[in-house]
Amino acid sequence: MQKFEFSYDIENDDLFVYHKGKKTKGSIELGSVIIDIDNEGKINAIQIINASKYISKIIKNISKDMLKKIKACKIEFKHDQNVIIIRLFLIFENKTPKLLIPISLPSITRASPASR
């Protein structure tokens, strides 16, 4: 499991989890989730737009106030056939338990002809 930096913008309800100092080569947008990929094809950032609404679809009772109390973020990546399963762990201040958010995306092994 890798530790990531994070920021949460309560006004816009955006959660941004990232590797500090990594550069993005491209992005994959999956609805409210944007995943940034580096030159090696590895995930270096995840942005969740309207984070409280998105996460509430998976886990009930998540609010903006709760998300602003995030203390740490960790991400685990698993490959299963041609799908990448991302497990985003949000760890909160004090007694609030950690939260697991699963995200799945297709594993892309070659570039699109359109990108050449």
ZITA-V239268 format. One line per field, one symbol per residue. psi: psi as a letter, one per 40 degrees, with the letter a starting at -180 (. if undefined). A space follows every 50 residues. Layout:
psi: ???
This chain:
psi: hhhiiiihhddefhhhhihheiihdiihhgbehhhhiadeeiheihhhif ddddddddhifhiddddeehdihihhhhhhbfhhhhhhhhhiibehiihh hhhiiihheiiidde.
